[in-house]
Amino acid sequence: MKTIVKLSVAAVLCTASVALAQDPSALRQAQDSGQAYPTRSIRVIVPLTPGSGADIAGRIVAKHLGDAFKQPVLVENRPGAGGIIGTQAMLNADADGYMLMVQSASHAANPAIYKSLPYDPLKDIVDVAILGMTPYVMITAKGGAYPTLKSLVDAAKAQPGAIPFASAGVGSSTHLAAEYVAQVAGVKMLHIPYKGSPEAIQDTIAGRTSFYMAPLDTAIGHLKEGKITAFGVSTAKRAEIVPDIPTLGEQGLSNYNLALWFGMWARAGTPAAVVQKLNAQVNAIVQGKEVREQFGRIGITPAPMSTDEFAKFVREQMGTYRKIATEAGIQPQ
């Protein structure tokens, strides 16, 4: 254990040493609150399906985090309920930095959809770092019923509440991104939630849903293979990796501007020094040449922030999604 203050009373030091020796968890916490962290493997929960946007970004960062820390960083998918099941799994672990979560903007969207969560997203969870940002891309079946965004909007106006759209689950960011489309277009549509992005994309390709607001990093392969048609990207500017795809604003959805992002969280009570160490390491990783190139190939842009900046950003995003849900008339479940 690292001595911070030298005390003149030897008995106090002796008593503290005995207490730590008798309580291994206390000793481990004391060691891990400083420079020693990590001394063993780290688990990262991704509360979404394999192949989801957060899963792709999380595995890239986890690999480099393991290299930097010289400890295994193991990624585990725990999908379900828009990310709630995996979030709860992270919260069931000790607050010691050895169980982390990588999630998408769904973390900020959940409170707008669910009337009651089994945890307090502001008090029970600490914001560690942002991994990066990417546009959603509004995709539809190639050669399907809706060759243009206008044709889809016209059909939805003619059949209010009848035309289905896909999401990666109730309360997910893809759910609210799609509701935002309907809101801006002035239409009502039928929400069909899927287990995750891969399943939503496959059914959209098959024409069983009219569109899906896909994370660009999950859809980029299908776009390059020509399997899907893209109506537009969700951000105010076109994405560098797919410059030929217009923005939704250019396609008639005026002022539509919403980015998807991925972050890392830990259980509240995790030692501040551990949180800061993770934040600094993730920021260094996403700004490194190798990860910037990996992210660039799938349309993710690094957006490093301090822990305070990320916490403020998350709260702002919660407000954004709450506003979308309210204006779309979504009743909390």
LOGURO-849635 format. One record per residue (C-alpha): x, y, z. Coordinates in steps of 0.2 Angstrom, whole numbers, padded with zeros to 4 digits, always signed. Example, Ala and Ser with C-alpha at 12.3 -4.5 7.8 and 13.67 -1.06 7.14 Angstrom:
+0062-0022+0039
+0068-0005+0036
END
This chain:
+0000+0000+0000
+0007+0017-0004
+0010+0028+0011
+0002+0046+0008
+0005+0054+0025
+0019+0049+0037
+0012+0047+0055
+0022+0048+0071
+0011+0036+0080
+0018+0018+0075
+0003+0010+0083
-0009+0018+0070
+0001+0011+0056
+0001-0006+0063
-0017-0006+0066
-0021-0001+0048
-0009-0014+0041
-0017-0028+0052
-0035-0022+0046
-0030-0023+0028
-0022-0039+0029
-0037-0046+0037
-0049-0039+0024
-0042-0043+0006
-0055-0033-0002
-0050-0018+0007
-0032-0021+0003
-0036-0023-0015
-0046-0007-0015
-0032+0003-0007
-0020-0003-0020
-0031+0000-0034
-0036+0018-0029
-0019+0023-0035
-0006+0020-0048
-0007+0001-0045
-0023-0001-0055
-0026-0013-0064
-0018-0028-0055
-0030-0041-0063
-0041-0043-0078
-0055-0030-0082
-0073-0035-0088
-0082-0024-0100
-0101-0026-0101
-0109-0021-0118
-0128-0021-0115
-0132-0023-0133
-0130-0037-0146
-0114-0043-0154
-0111-0032-0170
-0120-0017-0162
-0112+0000-0164
-0106+0000-0146
-0100-0017-0147
-0089-0013-0162
-0082+0003-0154
-0080-0006-0137
-0070-0020-0143
-0058-0009-0152
-0055+0001-0137
-0055-0014-0125
-0041-0022-0135
-0030-0006-0134
-0034-0004-0116
-0028-0021-0112
-0012-0018-0122
-0009-0001-0112
-0013-0009-0095
-0005-0025-0098
-0020-0034-0091
-0034-0044-0100
-0049-0033-0104
-0063-0045-0108
-0079-0039-0117
-0096-0048-0113
-0112-0044-0122
-0128-0043-0110
-0142-0037-0122
-0160-0034-0117
-0172-0020-0113
-0163-0007-0122
-0147-0010-0112
-0155-0010-0095
-0151-0029-0092
-0132-0026-0095
-0132-0010-0085
-0139-0019-0070
-0126-0032-0072
-0112-0019-0071
-0121-0012-0056
-0121-0029-0047
-0102-0029-0047
-0090-0021-0035
-0087-0002-0037
-0068-0005-0040
-0065-0002-0059
-0064-0020-0063
-0082-0021-0071
-0085-0007-0083
-0099-0004-0096
-0098+0002-0114
-0115+0008-0120
-0122+0019-0134
-0132+0035-0133
-0146+0023-0127
-0139+0026-0109
-0146+0044-0111
-0162+0038-0121
-0168+0025-0108
-0174+0038-0095
-0185+0046-0108
-0194+0030-0112
-0195+0020-0096
-0206+0027-0082
-0195+0018-0069
-0178+0011-0071
-0170-0002-0058
-0156+0011-0055
-0153+0030-0055
-0143+0034-0071
-0136+0050-0062
-0133+0043-0045
-0129+0025-0047
-0117+0027-0062
-0101+0037-0065
-0097+0044-0082
-0080+0038-0087
-0076+0043-0105
-0083+0045-0122
-0076+0034-0136
-0082+0043-0151
-0097+0049-0161
-0105+0043-0178
-0120+0048-0188
-0135+0037-0189
-0139+0032-0207
-0157+0030-0212
-0158+0014-0222
-0171+0005-0232
-0172-0010-0243
-0163-0009-0260
-0176-0010-0273
-0190-0009-0260
-0207-0001-0258
-0199+0016-0254
-0186+0022-0267
-0185+0039-0259
-0188+0047-0242
-0202+0057-0250
-0211+0042-0255
-0210+0035-0238
-0216+0051-0230
-0230+0052-0242
-0235+0034-0239
-0235+0037-0220
-0246+0052-0221
-0258+0041-0231
-0258+0027-0219
-0255+0035-0201
-0248+0022-0189
-0248+0008-0201
-0230+0008-0209
-0217-0001-0198
-0200+0005-0194
-0186-0004-0185
-0176-0001-0169
-0163-0010-0159
-0175-0011-0145
-0188+0000-0135
-0179+0015-0127
-0164+0013-0137
-0156+0028-0146
-0161+0021-0163
-0179+0020-0157
-0179+0039-0152
-0169+0044-0168
-0183+0036-0178
-0196+0044-0168
-0187+0060-0171
-0188+0057-0190
-0207+0054-0189
-0209+0070-0178
-0200+0081-0190
-0209+0073-0205
-0226+0076-0197
-0231+0057-0198
-0236+0043-0186
-0228+0026-0189
-0228+0009-0181
-0212+0004-0170
-0205-0013-0172
-0192-0016-0159
-0178-0029-0162
-0165-0037-0151
-0151-0027-0159
-0144-0018-0174
-0139-0034-0184
-0157-0041-0183
-0165-0024-0187
-0154-0022-0202
-0157-0039-0209
-0176-0036-0208
-0174-0019-0216
-0164-0027-0230
-0178-0040-0232
-0191-0026-0233
-0201-0031-0218
-0198-0014-0211
-0198+0003-0220
-0182+0010-0212
-0170+0008-0199
-0159+0022-0191
-0143+0012-0191
-0127+0017-0183
-0115+0020-0197
-0102+0009-0191
-0114-0006-0191
-0121-0002-0208
-0105+0003-0218
-0102-0015-0224
-0119-0017-0231
-0118+0001-0239
-0102-0004-0248
-0109-0020-0254
-0124-0011-0261
-0136-0021-0250
-0146-0006-0244
-0152+0011-0249
-0147+0026-0238
-0160+0040-0237
-0147+0051-0228
-0136+0053-0213
-0143+0061-0197
-0130+0074-0194
-0130+0092-0200
-0115+0088-0211
-0111+0074-0223
-0100+0060-0216
-0083+0060-0224
-0083+0041-0226
-0099+0041-0236
-0099+0058-0244
-0111+0054-0258
-0125+0051-0245
-0134+0067-0241
-0140+0073-0224
-0158+0071-0219
-0159+0090-0219
-0154+0090-0237
-0168+0077-0240
-0182+0088-0233
-0181+0085-0215
-0176+0102-0210
-0165+0105-0195
-0164+0086-0191
-0147+0084-0183
-0143+0070-0171
-0127+0060-0168
-0125+0043-0160
-0111+0041-0148
-0103+0028-0137
-0096+0029-0119
-0089+0020-0105
-0096+0020-0087
-0093+0012-0070
-0103+0010-0054
-0104+0025-0043
-0091+0023-0029
-0077+0018-0040
-0061+0027-0034
-0059+0044-0042
-0041+0040-0046
-0046+0024-0056
-0060+0034-0065
-0047+0047-0070
-0034+0034-0075
-0047+0026-0086
-0053+0043-0094
-0035+0048-0098
-0031+0031-0106
-0047+0030-0116
-0043+0048-0122
-0026+0043-0127
-0031+0027-0136
-0045+0035-0147
-0032+0049-0152
-0019+0037-0156
-0015+0034-0175
-0021+0016-0175
-0038+0018-0167
-0041+0034-0177
-0038+0024-0193
-0049+0010-0187
-0063+0022-0182
-0061+0031-0198
-0064+0016-0208
-0081+0013-0200
-0086+0032-0198
-0083+0035-0180
-0075+0051-0175
-0065+0052-0158
-0072+0066-0147
-0061+0065-0131
-0068+0074-0115
-0063+0075-0097
-0074+0066-0085
-0083+0082-0080
-0086+0087-0098
-0093+0069-0102
-0104+0070-0087
-0111+0087-0093
-0113+0080-0111
-0123+0065-0105
-0135+0075-0095
-0138+0087-0110
-0141+0071-0121
-0154+0065-0108
-0163+0082-0110
-0162+0080-0129
-0170+0063-0129
-0183+0068-0116
-0188+0082-0128
-0189+0070-0143
-0200+0058-0133
-0211+0072-0126
-0214+0080-0143
-0217+0063-0151
-0230+0059-0139
-0222+0044-0132
-0229+0038-0116
-0216+0031-0104
-0217+0012-0101
END
